[in-house]
Amino acid sequence: MKNQEGGHGHVIVVTYPAQGHINPLLQFAKRLASKGLKATLATTHYTLKSINTTTIGVEPISDGYDGGGFELAPSLEAYLESFRAVGSKTLAELIIKYSGSDSPVNCVVYDSLLPWALEVARQFGIIGVVFMTNSASVCSLYCRINRGDLSFPVQKEKVPLLMPGLPPLGLSEMPSFLAQPSDHSPYLALIMEKFGILEEIDWVFCNSFEELESEVII
């Protein structure tokens, strides 16, 4: 990937502000930088201070609760809605910030819980890439639900589930979002939203490698 001036490309990596999401995307951004790309991690103001790295840039975007993050929100639904609205605006401002520099942004890699980042990338005509922090096996379950190959909610009488490339799955072995959907409905809505727009995304990355899940990765 090269920019219009012929230099190396600039990728903004947007992460959801939770440790299990920040770390894989941080490591991915470092990997991009090691290959000669300019990589900038975009995270919320509240989590910015917890990231210590010298190999990539780190920039803040806002979730609307800059002083304390999620803990300040009245509910999970309110937090996610605020992050969508304010995060979209501040991500766009970050892209604009670099537009006049010698390293304009030409790709946005975003956490799978932030599907609105694709809309921002499209506004600027740049590549949009989703990074699934789940394993390929978990992603395959969501894909099959989205396609209608697997009924949802999962019924106890249909357990264990028999899925191609996976061992028989009991209810306790499934992602908590599927095993206990009522406890995670706002997150589950975001997850199903992202799988509903996979065909619109330029690239899809998964937090796995072939030797680990060769029967699932095809």
C-alpha positions as CSV (number, residue, x, y, z in Angstrom):
1,M,0.0,0.0,0.0
2,K,1.4,3.3,-1.0
3,N,0.0,6.8,-0.8
4,Q,-0.3,9.2,-3.7
5,E,3.1,10.8,-3.1
6,G,4.7,7.3,-3.6
7,G,5.6,6.8,0.1
8,H,4.4,4.0,2.3
9,G,0.8,3.9,3.3
10,H,-0.8,5.1,6.5
11,V,-3.1,2.9,8.4
12,I,-5.3,4.0,11.3
13,V,-6.2,1.1,13.6
14,V,-9.3,1.8,15.7
15,T,-9.8,-0.2,18.8
16,Y,-12.7,-0.8,21.2
17,P,-11.5,0.3,24.7
18,A,-11.2,-3.0,26.5
19,Q,-8.0,-4.9,27.1
20,G,-9.0,-8.0,25.1
21,H,-9.5,-5.7,22.1
22,I,-6.7,-3.2,22.6
23,N,-3.9,-5.7,22.8
24,P,-4.5,-7.7,19.6
25,L,-5.0,-4.5,17.6
26,L,-2.0,-2.9,19.2
27,Q,0.2,-5.9,18.2
28,F,-1.3,-5.8,14.7
29,A,-0.5,-2.2,14.4
30,K,3.1,-2.8,15.5
31,R,3.3,-5.6,12.9
32,L,2.2,-3.2,10.2
33,A,4.9,-0.7,11.3
34,S,7.5,-3.5,11.1
35,K,6.7,-3.9,7.5
36,G,7.3,-0.3,6.7
37,L,3.8,1.1,6.9
38,K,2.9,4.1,9.1
39,A,0.5,2.8,11.7
40,T,-1.5,4.9,14.1
41,L,-3.6,3.4,16.9
42,A,-6.8,5.3,17.6
43,T,-8.3,4.7,21.1
44,T,-10.4,6.6,23.6
45,H,-9.0,9.4,25.7
46,Y,-9.4,7.4,28.9
47,T,-7.4,4.4,27.7
48,L,-4.8,6.4,25.9
49,K,-2.6,6.7,29.0
50,S,-2.4,3.0,29.4
51,I,-0.7,2.4,26.1
52,N,3.1,2.7,26.0
53,T,4.8,2.2,22.6
54,T,7.4,3.9,20.6
55,T,7.0,2.0,17.3
56,I,3.6,3.4,16.3
57,G,1.6,6.6,16.7
58,V,-1.2,6.7,19.2
59,E,-4.1,9.2,18.8
60,P,-7.2,9.9,20.8
61,I,-10.8,9.6,19.6
62,S,-13.7,10.3,21.9
63,D,-16.4,8.0,23.2
64,G,-18.2,11.0,24.8
65,Y,-17.0,10.1,28.2
66,D,-13.4,11.3,28.1
67,G,-13.0,11.6,31.9
68,G,-13.7,8.0,32.8
69,G,-14.8,6.0,29.9
70,F,-17.5,3.3,30.1
71,E,-17.9,3.7,33.9
72,L,-19.4,7.2,33.4
73,A,-22.1,6.0,31.1
74,P,-25.6,5.4,32.5
75,S,-25.9,2.1,30.6
76,L,-24.2,0.0,28.0
77,E,-26.7,1.0,25.4
78,A,-26.0,4.7,26.1
79,Y,-22.2,4.1,26.0
80,L,-22.3,2.4,22.6
81,E,-24.6,5.0,21.1
82,S,-22.4,7.8,22.3
83,F,-19.3,6.1,21.0
84,R,-21.0,5.6,17.6
85,A,-22.0,9.3,17.4
86,V,-18.9,11.0,18.9
87,G,-16.4,8.4,17.8
88,S,-17.5,8.8,14.2
89,K,-17.0,12.5,14.4
90,T,-13.6,12.4,16.1
91,L,-12.3,9.6,13.8
92,A,-13.3,11.8,10.8
93,E,-11.4,14.7,12.4
94,L,-8.3,12.5,12.8
95,I,-8.4,11.5,9.2
96,I,-8.7,15.2,8.2
97,K,-5.8,16.1,10.5
98,Y,-3.5,13.9,8.4
99,S,-5.0,14.8,5.0
100,G,-2.7,17.7,4.5
101,S,0.4,15.9,5.7
102,D,3.0,13.8,3.9
103,S,1.3,10.7,5.3
104,P,-2.5,10.9,4.6
105,V,-4.6,8.1,5.8
106,N,-5.5,5.5,3.1
107,C,-6.8,2.6,5.2
108,V,-8.8,2.2,8.4
109,V,-8.6,-1.1,10.3
110,Y,-11.3,-1.2,12.9
111,D,-12.3,-3.4,15.8
112,S,-15.3,-5.6,15.0
113,L,-17.4,-3.9,17.7
114,L,-17.1,-0.6,15.9
115,P,-18.9,-1.2,12.5
116,W,-19.5,2.5,12.2
117,A,-15.9,3.1,11.4
118,L,-16.5,1.6,8.0
119,E,-19.0,4.4,7.3
120,V,-16.3,7.0,8.2
121,A,-13.7,5.3,5.9
122,R,-16.3,5.4,3.0
123,Q,-16.8,9.1,3.6
124,F,-13.2,9.7,2.7
125,G,-13.0,7.0,-0.1
126,I,-10.4,5.0,1.8
127,I,-10.0,1.3,2.4
128,G,-12.1,-0.2,5.3
129,V,-10.9,-3.3,7.0
130,V,-12.6,-5.2,9.9
131,F,-10.4,-6.9,12.5
132,M,-12.2,-9.8,14.3
133,T,-10.8,-10.1,17.7
134,N,-12.5,-13.5,18.0
135,S,-11.1,-16.8,16.8
136,A,-12.0,-18.0,13.4
137,S,-14.1,-20.8,15.0
138,V,-16.2,-18.2,16.9
139,C,-16.6,-16.1,13.7
140,S,-17.8,-19.1,11.8
141,L,-20.7,-19.5,14.3
142,Y,-21.8,-15.9,13.8
143,C,-21.5,-16.2,10.0
144,R,-23.8,-19.3,10.0
145,I,-26.3,-17.5,12.2
146,N,-26.2,-14.5,9.8
147,R,-26.8,-16.8,6.8
148,G,-29.6,-18.6,8.5
149,D,-27.7,-21.9,8.6
150,L,-27.9,-21.9,12.4
151,S,-31.1,-21.1,14.4
152,F,-30.8,-18.4,17.1
153,P,-31.2,-18.4,20.0
154,V,-29.5,-21.7,20.3
155,Q,-32.0,-24.3,21.7
156,K,-30.8,-26.6,24.4
157,E,-32.4,-29.6,22.8
158,K,-30.2,-29.0,19.7
159,V,-27.0,-29.1,21.7
160,P,-24.4,-30.3,21.1
161,L,-24.0,-28.4,17.8
162,L,-22.4,-30.2,15.0
163,M,-20.6,-27.7,12.7
164,P,-18.2,-28.3,9.8
165,G,-14.6,-28.0,11.0
166,L,-15.5,-27.9,14.7
167,P,-15.9,-30.5,17.4
168,P,-19.3,-31.0,18.9
169,L,-20.1,-27.9,20.9
170,G,-22.0,-27.8,24.2
171,L,-23.8,-24.7,25.4
172,S,-21.0,-23.9,27.9
173,E,-18.4,-24.1,25.0
174,M,-20.2,-21.4,22.9
175,P,-19.4,-17.7,23.0
176,S,-21.3,-16.1,25.9
177,F,-23.1,-13.8,23.5
178,L,-24.7,-16.9,22.0
179,A,-25.1,-19.0,25.1
180,Q,-26.6,-16.1,27.1
181,P,-27.9,-13.6,24.5
182,S,-30.2,-11.6,26.9
183,D,-27.2,-10.7,29.0
184,H,-25.3,-9.2,26.1
185,S,-27.9,-7.9,23.7
186,P,-26.3,-4.5,22.9
187,Y,-23.0,-6.2,22.0
188,L,-24.8,-9.0,20.1
189,A,-26.6,-6.4,18.0
190,L,-23.2,-4.9,17.0
191,I,-21.8,-8.3,16.2
192,M,-24.7,-9.3,14.0
193,E,-24.5,-5.8,12.3
194,K,-20.9,-6.4,11.3
195,F,-21.6,-9.9,9.9
196,G,-24.5,-8.4,7.9
197,I,-22.2,-6.0,6.0
198,L,-19.2,-8.3,5.4
199,E,-19.7,-8.1,1.6
200,E,-19.2,-4.3,1.8
201,I,-15.9,-4.5,3.6
202,D,-12.7,-4.4,1.6
203,W,-10.8,-6.9,3.8
204,V,-11.6,-9.1,6.8
205,F,-8.9,-10.0,9.2
206,C,-9.3,-12.6,12.0
207,N,-7.3,-13.1,15.2
208,S,-6.0,-16.5,14.3
209,F,-3.5,-18.4,12.2
210,E,-3.9,-21.4,9.8
211,E,-2.0,-23.9,11.9
212,L,-4.3,-23.3,14.9
213,E,-7.6,-23.5,13.0
214,S,-6.9,-25.1,9.7
215,E,-10.2,-26.9,9.5
216,V,-12.1,-23.6,9.9
217,I,-9.9,-21.3,7.8
218,I,-10.7,-22.1,4.2
